[in-house]
Amino acid sequence: MEIRFDEKNLLADLVGKANGVTRAEAERSQSRVLKALKSFRKKSEQGLYGFPHLPFQAAVIRSIEGYAAELSGSYDTVCVVGIGGSALGAWALDCGIRGPHPVQGAFTPQHPRLVILDNVDPSFTAQALASMDARSTLVVVIAKSGGTAETVGTFLIVREWLEQTLGRRKAVRRIAAVTTEGKGDLYALAQAEGYPRFAIPENVGGRFSVLSPVGLVPAALAGINIRKLARGAVAMTHFCWQPDIEQNLALKAALYHWLIWTRKNKTIHVAFPYSNHLWGTAFWFRQLWAESLGKTHDRNGKVVHTGQTPIAALGTTDQHSQVQLYIEGPNDKVLTFWAVNRFSAAGRIPSNRVGQPAFDALAGHSLTELIDAERRATAAALAAAERPNCTITLNRVDEEHLGAFLQMMEFETAFLGELLGIDAFDQPGVELGKNFTYGLIGRKGYEKYLREFQAYEKKRSAIR
């Protein structure tokens, strides 16, 4: 497993003092990042935050592998019902290891597909159900709280869809639940109906849960080697606890991203994978960065309104849709390229020439060469325009590298939370919208939020 972080295009030497950091600034900040490392490690060891420990839970991995092996060959579709962190991790793993849709090939019991119901768009849900056969579908319903409105509503539809074809007794055997052990309505329903249950640790939030049963159950059912995912994450975790910043890539990335954000006012962070296999990971990262680092208050209660807006861009595709803005628009962004050294295919371009300059220049080369040249050229063009950027390079996209990469980014996010003095593990801004939703649909105990919403509507209606 080999992952590298190249910060050179974040330096003032290449992008100017107004937009880049100096080595001296980085060196002066090292004591602060080491304090961040020490602070987070103490909280993790106290049990406050659990994601660093997930890859080491061998018994959990064995139980998931056993469940997948027991059902192997009896289904051709895995339907995940979840939202946010309960869906994006599974998508990142499936897209990363088996490839993005629609290029995965025909689905069979030996090569099942993953269908993720992560939105309550009724047309989308109906079309998804129409595309699946209840007799050959496994359903994994995922909700840490056990009561997420979108997940509950969609699951009730999917459950009825299964029962209408299979009958209630057989439908129960096609459902698994991933939720908090002993708490919440999903746990109670799963216990009452006899669904297999997999526990989400209480100290692991949804956006940090990809290497818990939240991500691993769908991954294992889809045929991904979850033991190798954990192996890569274990290796990365070892490096992420090191005080040597050259060994600790997560800490080094956190240092430079913190400096470029807070010292050079780069309030937008573009994740720019140059691999379709990492496209799902970019959307997973978007939630991780946004929910973790966008906060009103710091840990002392001071109003700070901190946050860096994450954007997902795909190389080379978005060179033709976004890079014009990044090079000539407001200089308020930092870009992180995700590069891959070795692709699963070279994409050899035929060597025969056709007598046209644009065609003949590429003859005999490969798409591997082209995508690498495109990325390096884009990084150079950005640097020439004094737009800071950096590169994280994976030797290849396989289970070990992907597990390590996901763990690295979770650690980087946690370290940034410590540097900013905020709680990177709560999401109070999300909760009010959820509570208004519960009030609107008439959930008992949320009458207060219904009244608040009605007052808001009254105020809206008074505007002319």
Secondary structure, DSSP 8 states (H G I E B T S, - for coil): --EEEE-GGGBHHHH-TTTSB-HHHHHHTHHHHHHHHHHHHHHHHTTS--GGGGGG-HHHHHHHHHHHHHHTTS-SEEEEE--THHHHHHHHHHHHHH-STTSS---BTTB-EEEEE----HHHHHHHHHHS-GGGEEEEEE-SSS--HHHHHHHHHHHHHHHHHH-HHHHHTTEEEEE-TT-HHHHHHHHHHT--EEE--TT--GGG-TTSHHHHHHHHHTT--HHHHHHHHHHHHHHHT-S-TTT-HHHHHHHHHHHHHHTT---EEEEEESSGGGHHHHHHHHHHHHHHH-EEE-TTS-EEEE--EEEE--TTGGGGTTHHHHHHS-S-EEEEEEEEEE-S---B------S-HHHHTTTT-BHHHHHHHHHHHHHHHHHHTT--EEEEEEEE-SHHHHHHHHHHHHHHHHHHHHHHTS-TT--HHHHHHHHHHHHHTT-TT-HHHHHHHHHHHHHHHT--
